[in-house]
Amino acid sequence: MTGIRDKVGTKKSRLPHVSRRSLLVGATAAGGLALAWSFWPRHYAPNLTAAPDEHIFNAFLKIGDDGHIAVVVPQCEMGQGITTLLPQIIADELGADWRTIAVETAPISPLYTNTLLVDEDSATFMPRALVPDVVADVRSWVRREWAVRHAVMLTANSSSVRMFEGPCRDAAAQARTLLMMAAAKRWDADWQDCDTQDGFVTWKNRKLRFGDVAAVAATLDPPAEPVYRANNNDPLYGKELTRLDLPAKVDGSANFAGDIRLPDMVFAAIRQGPFGATRLKSIDRKAGMASPGLLDIVLHDRWIATVARNWWAANRALDRFAPQFETAGPPISSAGIDKALEAALKADGYRIAKKGDVAEAMEGRPKISAHYAVAPALHAPIETRTATAAPDGDRLRLWVATQAPAQCREAVARAVGLPPGKVTLFPMMAGGSFDACLDHSVAVQAAIIATQIKRPVQLAWSRAEEIMRDIPRAPARAKIYATLDAAGGIDALVARIAVPSTNHEFRARLFDGTPADVAQREAAGTPDAAAVEGAGGPYNFRHFAVDHCPADIGLPTARWRGNADSYTAFFTECFIDEMAARAGSDALSYRMAMLGQAPLLARCLLTATSLAGWEGGLSGTAQGLACHSMRGSHIALVATARPSDRGLQVEQIVAVVDAGRLVNPAIARQQIEGGLIFGLAAAVGATTDYDGGVATARKLGQLGLPRLSQVPQIVVEFIDSDRDPGGVGEIGVPVVAPAIANAMFAATGRRIRRIPLSPDPL
């Protein structure tokens, strides 16, 4: 058996009943921890701006004298509808008229820290060196304090509603109380006898518009605890309200980073070197400077940018400059990536999770194994990376879509030698992201160009640049082996997964500004629990283990919609199906026997198979199952797929989801359907080969993405639930590929163990 190393830091001592103050003192004494938090605790006031007729109630809410309600949204709108969902939560609790709701993007502030994401994904978002192991029990608190002090306002991991539903409801309840208190003063009434509805404060047969009492209400002191609405006969929460961003997106008035226009603004295009330790070696200056419309060029160690009156002229000039790059070390290639993954899978790994004793359970018993593979996956958003930057005296203004605004501002400030306070960041909507907007390269590049040419500039990557230099989701290889009981059920299972330590790379790039090639080298060989998240799924195996085999593939890797679950679910669900077939069992009943501790997922699975008319997965039925749980949500999917003269054809997808309470069912459905389409694209394409350190694809048409005619009939049903909301942005992605692969086995009798899927076996 391949050697296993225990994950670092899994055993922690307990230090019970210790105050926060003594924990800080003890941490400093025991671990030499020096925290520059001498003024703890700190109070953060809202840093919002208000118009003369507008009144700030708290960090999430402003009310105008005309009755308009400005909801402050701290998350990046990238199609998931968060600029409707959070306002809907606030309007419902406030008792507002939906027609009076407006949206503003939150400024950078510790008040909007996404502490849920930091708690759930501490292996990714918490610098390991910040807290020594000797004070392990304060890690959770220090993680939060560190995140707050650094304003970690990340949009990721389907956490937006899960994180901000509570704070938004509290903010609305506070504002509602203040409005009732102000109205009660006019009426000489008890504010607790008042109510709100449709933008009015009501008492008996009297009512006042919110705008009439907003000025006074904003000066009052609220109760220590929020007072929530007791009765609401017509709640906004749960209604399929029209998205607030929809009209502007339909009529074209919505502004993205590429829509910004400034006086004296010019346009830039860029050509970057291959992945790796690359530097710009030479350019054909004479030919390039003769390019029509060219105004300027900016040279950097790793790239060249051209500036012109329009982007087309700037991009054409790049070809004339014919930049040449040189890269230290062997160039990155698909063959090299495959070789590195295979070597990692054979080498020792780190045991990330375990249950029971797999070694003892498997000793002397025949093992059944299977190998699986997934290719790198590109983000491929419709909007290519774009940023607009403008020098403003000793300051800089920047318009860019970002999922981490504070870290984007810091990266830009560091690059141009300014204090972060001198950089004003205007977060924009993203035209798709899938976590691509956690990379701030385009913002840094635009800032450098604008600073050097001393005028506003808009930088947009070409489609070829977007594809070639996109940092993809990691490729992976897996070996899963198991021993079976007498009935053919799984008694012990081990999942060994070879994949880069993506989250260590990502953290170094995001928080430390480490170049991608350096971050990749430093992370190589480091165990990463997040890199194998979701392996094994929700099944109740008696003996179980997950090993991470860190792979040094040379290619930087990034976070992506669904992250590790997008490939671990493929490994697990395909293997479960293989074991069911081996046991001669129906794939549904085989799964149900192992879902005793996952009743919500089991219900989804039974409902999905009922809706889809599950035929038992028999040969020729062309039906396949898959199910998964992540981010507090559960999904089961039945796919119908078969080979055709056009290749693999998916005919139908039936998905049943339990995502807890739904703020807006229409938006939830959009997110699930979008996730299913995204998962379908990843199942059949969304990848590229690599040669010489760059992607070989140049256009969207070369990525093997499904066309409209290839999109199957999609049926989505939600389980009614009053649970806290789960995530809906990612849950649709992981189950598509395994369900299709299992359907292809039912249709053809051949197993597909590689993504992208094809009718041919691995």
N, C-alpha and C positions, 0 to 999 in steps of 0.2 A: 504494500500500500504506500502511496506517495506520502512523504512526510508532512506533518502538520505542525504549525506553530500557533500557540495561543495568542489571541488578540491582546495587545498591550492594554493594561489598565482595567481588566475585567473584574478584578478583585479589589474592593475598596473598603477601607476601615470606616467605622461609624463614629460620629462625634455628635451624640444627641443633645438636645436642649441647650444649644449655645446661641447667644444673641448675635445679631448681625454685626454689631460693633466688635464683639470679642472674636468673631470669625475673621474680620479684617485684621485685627491685631494678631491673632494666632497665625493667620496665613503669612503675615509679614515675618513673624518670628520663626515659624517652622520652615517655610519654603523660600525665604528671601524675596517674597513677592512685594514689589514696589508699585502701589497703585496711586496714581496722581488724583485721588478723589478726596482731598483734604476737607472739602466743604460738603461732604455727604451728610444728610440727604439734601438734594437740590429740588427746587421748585421751578418748573418750566411753564411760563405763560405763553398763550397763543401769540404767534408772530404774524398774524393776519393783518391785511390792510382793508380798510373799509371806506366806501364812498361817504360823502357828507350826510347823506340820508340813510345810511346803513349802520347797523348796530351789531357788534360782535357779542355773541352769547357764550361761546366756548370755542374750542379748537375745530369743531365740526359744523358750526352753524352761525349764520348771520341772517338778520331779518331787516328788511327795508321799511321805510315809512309808507311805501306804496303797497306793502304786503308781500313783496317777493321774498323768497326764502332761498338763500345761497347755501348749498351743501358743499362742504369742503371734502374732496375725495383724495386720500393719500396714496392710492394705488394707480399703476399705469393702466390706462384703457388700451387694450390691444385686441379688442373684439369680444372679450368675455362678458361685457355688459356691466362692469363694476360701476360705471358712472350712472347707471340706472338702479342697480341693486341697493347700494348704500343709501342713495336718496329715498328709495322706496321704504326702506326700514325706518329712516328718520321721519318721513312724511306720515307714516302710519302711526308712530308713537306720538308725534307732535299734534296729530289731528289736523293736518294741513290740507289745503286744496292742491291736488297734484298739478294743476295748471299753473301754479305760482312757483314751482320748483325750478331752480337754476343750479348749475354745477360749476365749481371752481376746482382747479388743481391745487393740492396742498403745497405750501412751501416746505422747504427742508426744516424739520424740527424733530427733536426727541419725542414729542408728543405722539408722533405717528409711527413709532417703532413697531415693527412686526415681531413682537415677542413670541407669538405662537410658532412662527416659522423657526425662530432661533431655538425654541425648546424642542420642537419635533425633530429638527435636523441639525443638532448641535455638532455632529461630526463634520458637517459642511461649513457651518457659518460661525463657528467659534475657534479662534486661533488656539492651537493646542498649547503653545508655550505660555499662554497668559496665566494659567492656574496650574501649579504643580500637583502631582498626584497626592501628596501628603494632605492636601486640603480638598480632597475629592468631594466631600459633602457640601461644600459651598459652590461647587461648579455651577449648579443650576441658577443660583442667585447671581453669581458673578457674570454668567453668560448674559443674563437679562440686563444687568447694570452696564456691562460693556456695550451691548447692543443699543441701549438707550443713549449712552454718552456719545456713541458714534452715529446716532440717527439712522439705524439700519432699517430703512423703509422699503424693504424688498417686496416685490410682487413676484411670487413664485409658489410652487407646491400647492396650487388650488387653495390658498389660505386666505384670500381676501375677505370673503364673507365670514368664514370661520373665525378670523381674527377680529374683524371690525363690527360684526353684528352687535356685540355687547356694548362696546364704546359708543357706537352710533345711537343705540337705543337709550343709553344713559344720557348722552348729550341732548337728545330730543326730549327726554323726560324732564331734564333740568330746565330746558328752555320753556317747555309747556308749563311747568310750575311757576316760573317767573312771570310768564304772560298772565296766568290766572291770578297771581298775587297783585300785579299791576291793575288788572281789571277790577278785582275785588276792592281795591282802595277807592276806585271811582264809585263803586256801587255801595260802599260801606257794608260789604258782605264778607263772609268767611271764605277765603280762597279755596279751601278744601271742598266747598259746596259747588264750586265752578267746574266746568268741563270745557273741552275743545272739540270742534267738529268743522271740517271743510274750511279751515282758515279763520274761524271765529272763536272767541272765548264766549261761553254761554253760561247764563245763570238765570234759572226760572224762565221767564219769557224775554230776557234781555240778551243782547249779544253785541260784541265789539270785534272789529277786524283786528287781526294780529298787528297790522301796521299802525293802528291807532294807539296801541299800548307798548310797542316795541321799544321806544326810546326810554320810557320809564322802567320797563321790565329789565332792560340790560344793565341798569344800575343797582338792582336789588341783589340780595344775598340768598342763594337757594338753600333748601334744607340739606343737612349733612348727607342724606341718602336719597337716591332718585325715587320719585313717586311715579309709578307707572299707571297708565290708563287702565281702569278697572273694567270698563265695558266699551265695546266697539262693535256696533251693529253692522257696520259696513267697512271692514278692515281693508286697507290697501295691501298689506302683507298677504301674499298668496295669490294676488290677482295678476293676470297676464297683461300688464300695462305696456303700452308702446315704449320702446327704448327711447331715452332722451337724446341719444346721439344719432338716431336713425334719420330724422328729417335732413340734418346737415350732411350726412353721408350720401343721402339720395340725391340732394340737389347740388352737391359739390362744394358747399360752403364750409364744410369741415376743414380745419387746417391741420396739416401734417408738417413735419419738419421741412419737406420739400416745397411747401406752399408759402413759406415765409418770403416776403419781399421787403427789402430795406433800401433806403437811399444809397446810391453809389455802390450797390452790391454787385459782385462778380461771381462767376461760377468756376468750380474746380473739379477736376477728375484726377484719379490716382491710379498708380500702378505699383503693386507691392511685390516683394520678392517671395520665393518659395518658403514653405514652413521650414523651421530649423534655424540654426545660427547663421542668418543670412545678412549680407550687406550689399548695398548698391555699389557696383564695381565701375560702371562707365555708362555714358550716354552719348548719343550723336548730337552734340550741341548745335552744330552748324545747320543740320537738316531740321532739327526740332524748332530752332528759333525762327525759321522761315515759315512756320505753320501759319496759315491764315487766321486772323483773329486772336492770336496768342498775345496775352498781356504780361505774363510773368511765369516763372517756375520756382518751385520750392523743393530743395533736395534734402533728404533725410538719410540717415544711415541705412534704413530699411525700405525706403520708398521714394518715389518722385511724384510730385503733383504739378499739374499744369493749370493755369488760370486764364480764363478768357471771358468775353462778354456773354457767351452762352455755353452751356455744358457740352453741346455737340462739338463745338470747335475745340474745347479743352480736351475732350476725349480723343478726337482725331489726332491732336498734336502728340499724344503719348506714343502713338505708333511711329511717328517720325523721329522721336527721340530715341526709340529702340533701346530702352534701358537693359543693361546686362547686370545680373546679380551673381554673387558667388556664395556658396553655402559650405560651411565647415562640416566635415563628417560625411558619411554616406547619405545620399538623397533618400527621402522617404518614398516608398513604393508599396503598392498593394501586395506584392510578393513578400517584401520585408515585413509588412504588418502581419500577414498570415503566419510567417515563420516565427515571429516573436510571440504570437498568441499560442501557437502549438507548443513552443518551448515552455511558456509559462504554465500551461495546463499540465505538463509533465513534471514540473518542478514542485518544490514544497509550497504549500499554501498556508494561509492564516485561517484558523477556525473562527468564524464570525458569530455563528449561532449553533446551538446544540440542544438536544433533548434526549434523555435516556443515555444509552451506551451503544453507539453504532458498532464499535469495534467488536464488542462481545456478542452483539446480536448477529453480526455477519460472519463471525469466525466459523470456519469449516462448512459454510453453506454456499450453494451456488449463487452467483451474483448476475443480475441482468443489467446491462448497461446500454446507453445510447449517447451519441455525440451530436451536439447541435452547434450552429454557427449563425451569427448575425453580422451583417456588413455595417460600416459607418453609415450614419443617417444624417442628412443635411436638414437645416431649418427651412430653407427655401421660402421665405415669406414673399408676398407680392411686392411689398415695399423694400427696395434695396436699402442698405445702410446709408443714412442721410443725416447731415447736421448743418446748421447755420450758425456762424460765429461772427461777432462784431466787436472790435476794440472800442472802448469808451473811456478815453483818457487813461487813467491808471487801472481801469477795470476791464472786464470782458463779459459780454453777454452771449448766451448760448441757447439755441433752440434744438432740442434733440429728444427722441423717444428713449426712455431709459426705465428699466425695472429697478434701479438702485440709484436714485438721484444724488444722495449724499456722496456715495462712492464715485459716481461719475464726476461730480464737481471737484472732488479731491484729486482725481486722476488728471483732470484738465489743469487745475491749479498747479499741480506738481510739474506738468509738462511745460508750462509757459512761465514758471517762476513767479507765480502770484500767490498770495494767501488765499485760502478758500473763500474767505469773506469778500474778496474782490471779484469773485466769479458769480454772476447772476445766471441761474439755470432756469429755463422755462421748459418744464417737461411737456412733451407733446404726446398725442395719441400715436400708437404704433400701427402701421398697416400690416399687421401680423407680426409675430415675434417668435413664439414657441421657445422662449428663453434666450433668443439671439440678442435681445436688448440688454442682457446682463454683461455683454461685452461693449466696452466704451472706446474702441479703437477709432471709430469715425469721429467721435466728439473730440478726442485728443488731436487727431489729424487736422480737423477743421480749425481748432483753436491755434495750433502751431502755424498753419497757413495764414490765418487772419492776422496773427501777431506779426508775422514777418512782412506781409505786404501792406499792413496797416490800413486795412479797409474791410468792410463786411464781405464775407464769402460764404457761399453755399457749396458744400462738398457732397457729392452723391457717388456712391460706388456703381459701376456698371453691373449689369447682370452677370457677366463673365467674372468680374472681380468678386461679386457676392458669392458665387458658387465656388470659385477656386480658393478663396481665402476664408470661407466659412469654417469655423472650428466645429466639427461634427460631434454628434453623440457617438460615444465610443463603440467600436466593433467589439465583439466578444465571442468566446468559445466556451462550451460547457460539456462536461461529462457528468451524467447522472447515472448512478448505479444503485440498485436496491436488491433486497432479499424479500421473498414473498412468504406468506403463511400458507397453511394447508388449503385454504379456500381461494388462494390466488390474490389475496389482498396484500398491500404493502406493509411489511413489518418494520423494515429499516430502510432509510433512504439517505444518500449523501449526494449533495450537489456541489460539484467543483466548477468554479467559474473563473475563467481567465479573462481579465478585462483591465484596462488602465485604471489608475487611482484618480479618476476624473475630478472628484470633489476636492481633493487636496490641490490639484492644479487650479481649479476654478477659484478656490479661496485665495490662493497666492496672487492670482491675476486681479481679483476684485478688490481685495483689501490692502494688498501690499504693492500693487502696481508692478508685479514681477512680469517680465516679458514672457510670452507664451512658451518659447523654446526652453527658457530657463526653468519656468514652473513645471514643465513636462519632465525635464531631467530630474529635478529635485523631488518630484512626487513618485518617480519610478521606484517600484519595490516596496512602497508603503501600503500597509493594509488599509482598506477603505470600506467600512461597513455599508455606506450609502451606495457603493458600486454594486452590491449584490442584494439590495433591498428588494423585498417581495419574493425572493427565492423560496420555494416550498409552498407558497400560497397559504391558504387558510386551513389546510388539511391537518387532521389530528393523527400524525404518525406517532407510533410508540417510540421509535428511535429515529433521530433526525439530526442532520448536520449540514451546515453551509460553509464552504471554504472559499475564500477569495485568494486567487492566484494572480498577484499584480503583474501586469504585462507592460514592458517598456517597448512601445511600438514606434517611438519617435514622433508620431503625429499628435499634436495637442488635441485634447478632447474637451467637450463642453456639456453643460446641462441642456436638456431637450424635453419637449412635452412628454411626460410620462417617465422620464429619466430611466433608472435601472429597471423599473417594473415593465418597461416596454420590451425588454428582452428576457427578464427572469420569468415572466408569465408565459412567454413562448416556450421556454425550456420546460417549465413545470407542467403546463397544460398539455403539451404534446406527449410528454413522458407518461402522464397519467392515462392518456388515451391509449398509448401503446400497451400499458399494463392491463387496462381493461380488455383490450382485444386479446391479449395473451391469455387472460383468465376466462375468455369466452363470455364476458359479462357486458351488459349494456353500459355504455359510457355514463349515462345518467345515474343509474343505480350504483355504479362503482364509485362515483364521486359522492353521492349522498351518504354512503356508508362511512365516509371519512369527514363529514361536515357536521358532526354532532356538536361541536363547539362553535359553529358558525351558522346559527339558525336564520339570520337575516339573509345571508348569501344563499342558503339552501332554499329559502322561499323564492328568491329571485330565479334560481335555477329551475324550480318546479313550474313557476309561472311562465318563464321563457319557453320551455319545452312544450307547455300546453298551448301557448299562442302560436308557436311555429309548427305544431302538428308533428312533434318528434316521432320518428319511426324506428327508433332504436339504434340508429347508426349502422344498420345492416349494409352489406355490400350492395352498391348500386343506388343507395338512397341519397348520396351526395350531401348529407347533413353532417355538421361537426359542432361540437360543444366547446365552450371555454367559459371560465368564470374567474373573478378576481376581486380582491378587496384592497382599497388604498384610500388614504386621506379621509377616513370616516365614511366612505361610501362603498357600495357593493354592486356588482354588475354580473349578469349572466347573459350569454350570447349564443344564439344558434345561427350558423351560417350555412347557406346552400351554395355550393360551388362545384364546378366540373370543368374539365378541359374542353376547349372549343377550337375552331379553326383560327380564332384570334388569340389563342393562348389560354391562360387561366381566366375563367369567367365566373364572377360572383353574382349569383342571381338574387339572393335575398339575405338580409341581416335582420334578425329579431333580437332586440336587446331589452332587458328588464333591469331597472336600476332602483336601488334604495339609497337615496342621498339625503335622508332626513327631511326636515322642513324645507320647502321650496319658497324662496322669497318671490320669485317670478317664474312660474312653470314654463312659460314660453322661452325665456332666456335659458333655463336649465335644459330644455329640449334642444335648443340651438347648440349648446355646448356639447351635449352628448352626441348629436348628429355630426357636429364638426369634429369631435374626437374620433368617431367611427370612420369618417372620411380620411382624416389624418392617419389613422391606423391602417386603413386600406392602402393609402399611398405608400406608407412605410413597408407594408407587406409585399408590395409588388415592385417598388422602386425607391425613389427619394435617396438614392445613393450614387456613388461614383467611384471609379478606380483612381489611384494616385500614382503619379509617375514624375520623378524629378522634384518631388516636394510640393506639387500642386495637383488639384483635381483635374482629371482629364475632361470632364464635362465643362461646357461653356454656356449652355442654354437650358431653360426649363424643359424644353422638348427632349433633351438628352438624359433626363433623370428617370425616365420610365414611369412617370406619374399617370394615374388613371385618367381617362377622358370622361366627359359627361356621359357618353354612351355606355361606358363601362361601370358606372355607378349603379349598384344594385338597388332594389326596393328596400327601404329602410323603415322598420317599425320600432318605435321606442315607447315603452310604457314605464311609468314610475309607480313604485309602491307607496301608497299613502302612509305617512309617518309623521309623528310629532317629535322625533329625535332632533337634537341639535343639527344644524346643516352640515353636510359633508361636502367634500370637494366634487365639482362636476367637470372641471376643465380638462382633467387628465384621465379620468376613469375609463373613458371610452377607447383609449388608444391601445392598452396592453392586450385586450382579448381578441382583437380582430385577426391578427396573423395566426395564432394557434387554432382558432375556430375554423379558419379557411383551410389550414393545413390538415386538420382532422377531417374536414369535409372532403378534401381531395383524396384522402385515404379511403373513405367510404365509397367514393366514386370510382377510384382506379385500383385500389388495393396496394398503392405505393406510398411510402412515407416520404414526406418532405421535411427535412431537418435543417433547412437553411433559409434565412431571410436575406434578400428578396426571394419570395416563393416562386417556384416554377413547376410545371407538370413533371419535371424530371426529378428523381430521387437524388439525395446527396451522394 
